[in-house]
Amino acid sequence: MQFGKFRLHIIRECSFKLDGGAMFGVVPKALWSRTFACDQDNRIELACNLLFIDTGKSRVLVETGMGPRWSERERQRFELKSLLDHGNVLSSLGLSNEDVDAVVLSHLHFDHAGGAVLLKEGKLVPAFPKARYYAQKGEWELAHEINARGRASYRLDDLVPLSKNSQLELVEGDCEIVEGVRVSRTGGHTGHHQVITFRSEGEKGIFFADIMPTKSHISPPWVMGYDHYPLTSCDVKAQLLPTAARENWLVVLDHEPDVPWGHVVQSQDNKFEWNPLPAATLRIDEPSGALA
């Protein structure tokens, strides 16, 4: 997709399932099940959507997805289906992992940072060898000090090689990653979760990450049971969505299994609606699973 002077691509890294109740927190199943069908184990189908931004000067990958390093038992638990070759994430675009200049991680949970490293010749190495990896300093510290409630969401093996290879850039608060691409710390899902915004030639966009993982989470109170600070997640959405609607931002959703980009519309009674871009704006290139 052309976006000002930028080229944007969504790459669907995997599909997987999580418990529907956990994904919607205190929202009753009688309500969330109207928007998501669940299986016999109460799981709903999600996706990991990576955003690739080519600014013309820099190539930025937002998120890395679940990655390939999962046992068969774990794959069954999540019904995890990898949709690309992790050694050639950008092959459908005619690019290689070596062509990525920056990798931005909204936070360090395994479904966002799991593809940050690869196992090569028995050693874990960064999957994007020439890229700088960007994460919040507070998130990095949390991953290493997390309590029992949150520990299962982090895999330190996905993270340590980035630091050892001197490819990790820890930022504090809001900052510009490359010209036109910024991160803003929101908290909410984790204490140092960040969203990614991008703008070019007057066009604006936002990758909400886990502040609004799917279109079904568009109502500010509909936040995840996984959120460390659910009231903050609610407040952040309530602050960002009116601006996104008013200024017609392109909105990208990290776990939406259908069309994951579109616009937000605010009605006269201040409710928000999701207006996806036409399905024709996406192209699925088999077998890589890339959407462009």
C-alpha positions, 0 to 999 in steps of 0.5 A: 500500500502506498502511504504518502512516500512510504510503502506499507505491507502487512505480513501475516506471520502465524495464526493461533488460538487463545482463550476467549475469556482471557482475550476479553477480560471482564466482558461476558461471553454472551457479548464477546461471542457475538463477534468471535466464534470459539471452539470446544476449548473456548479458544478464539482464532487470532493472527500475528500481523507484522507491519513492514514500513519502507520509508524510502530511506529505512526499512522498519519491521514492527513486531516479529510474531510467535517465531518458529521455536515451539514444541509440538505440544506447545503448537497443539496448545495454541493450535499454532500455524506458522505462515512463513519461512522465518529465515526469509520473512520478507521473501514475498516482497523480494527482500531478505531478513538482512534488508531490515534496518530496524525492528520495533517491538511494542512489548516483549511477550512471546507472541510479539518477540518470539520471531526476534531470534532464530536457531542456527547451528545450535546457537540463537542469533538475531533473525534480522542480522543488520537491524537495530531492535527497539524496545522500552527500557522499562519493558526489558527490565520487567521481562527480567524481573516479572512476577509469577503472574506474568512470567509465562508471557516472556521467554528470555531466550528470545531477548538475550541474544539481541543484547549480546549481539549489540543490536538492542536499543532500549528507549525511554518514553516517546521517541522517533525511530527513523524519520516518520516512525515514532514510538509512544509509551502507553502502558496498559497491557504492560507497564511499558507497552508502546504503540507505533505511529507513522506519518508521511505527506500528511497521512497518519497511521498507528499500530495499536499493538495490544491496546486494541488487538482486534476490531472486537476490542474497539470499545474502550472498556473491552480490554484483555484479561492479560492486561497488567493495567486494564484501566490504563488500556481503557483510558489510552483507547479512549484518548487515541480513538477520537483523534484517529477517527477525526484525522482519519488515521490508518489503523493497524491491528496486530491480532485481527484474523480478518482484514487487519487495517482500516479506519475508525469512525466515531458516531454521534453518540460517541461510539466507535466503529471499525471500517476495514479497508477492502479485502482487495487491498490485501494479497496472500502470497502462498506459501509465505502468507504475506499480505501486501 
